[in-house]
Amino acid sequence: MQSPVQTIQEMLRGYSYKAACIERPEFKIKYSVNTKQLHIGPLYLPDVDVKEGTCTELMNTSYHELRKQFPQHKVYRALGTDSVFFPDGPHAFNLLSETDVLRDVQFVCARDISKIPLHQMLMIDPSFGNIGDYRRHGYRIANLCNHDFPIICPNNFLLDEGVSTPIARTKNGVAFLRHSSSSPNIISIFQIGFDGIRERYGLRSNDLDRLIENERSLAKIINKLRSTPIEIVDRTFEEPTNAIESKEVIMNGVIPTSSENDFPKYVFFK
């Protein structure tokens, strides 16, 4: 008979971290000449069973799969950080518990996390395949959500100059997209890096082409980036909010907002 960890390991083999939003026709990049920030999105589409996507999408899909696999356990969704790929957060993952540690509490914020017996839970990160004690893997937990509590996230994000964001898991490690230049040119503004390789590569680099030759998933992202125009805007983007709010929603989807809003909200709920 398989242990819970073995069952989860087998389940997670079907999950793959990837910025799948880049491949979608709706994907757009805007550049603010005021702040030199990139505005990227939309991140999410209404698909509740994504197994190739961002950490929030994978957390959401695995959350429901874990509830089916372990009906006698409690599954909680967490937002926090990990020490390697999302040291500043937010990163999304799950926690599995044999007991109902939250009881009737729907949401736990950062200041109350220390009151929860987290050492009794098994941390499950479908993005990077980590399973076990969250502290041993270098994770921190900022927010914890109980069953059916909706997580509301910005559907776009800002990338500052000099900052990187993970875009795919590859044989060479996790690939990062880096905003490397103040020139709003699609070829010069981005670099690609890998956590297992010190060097960074321009979008048109021959060395990058060799690295992604057998990485079909990453190659599709790179090719889409190469062909995506950048819209130049002479204004400052509003700041996104990552707040988790209590709202009654019935399915995944974008909450309608003003068309001028830089960061429409997306609800993860099923």
Secondary structure, 3 states (H helix, E strand, C coil): CCCHHHHHHHHHCCCEEECHHHHCCCCEEEEECCCCCEEEECCCCCCCCCCEECHHHHHHHHHHHHHHHCCCCEEEEEEEEECCCCCCCCEEEEEEECCCCCCCCCEECHHHHHHCCHHHCEEEECCCCEEECCCCCCEEEEEEECCCCCEEEECCEEECCCCEEEEEEECCEEEEEEECCCCCCHHHHEEEEECCEEEEEECCCHHHHHHCCCCHHHHHHHHHHHHCCEEEECCCCCCCCCCCCCCCCCCCEECCCCCCCCCCEEEECC
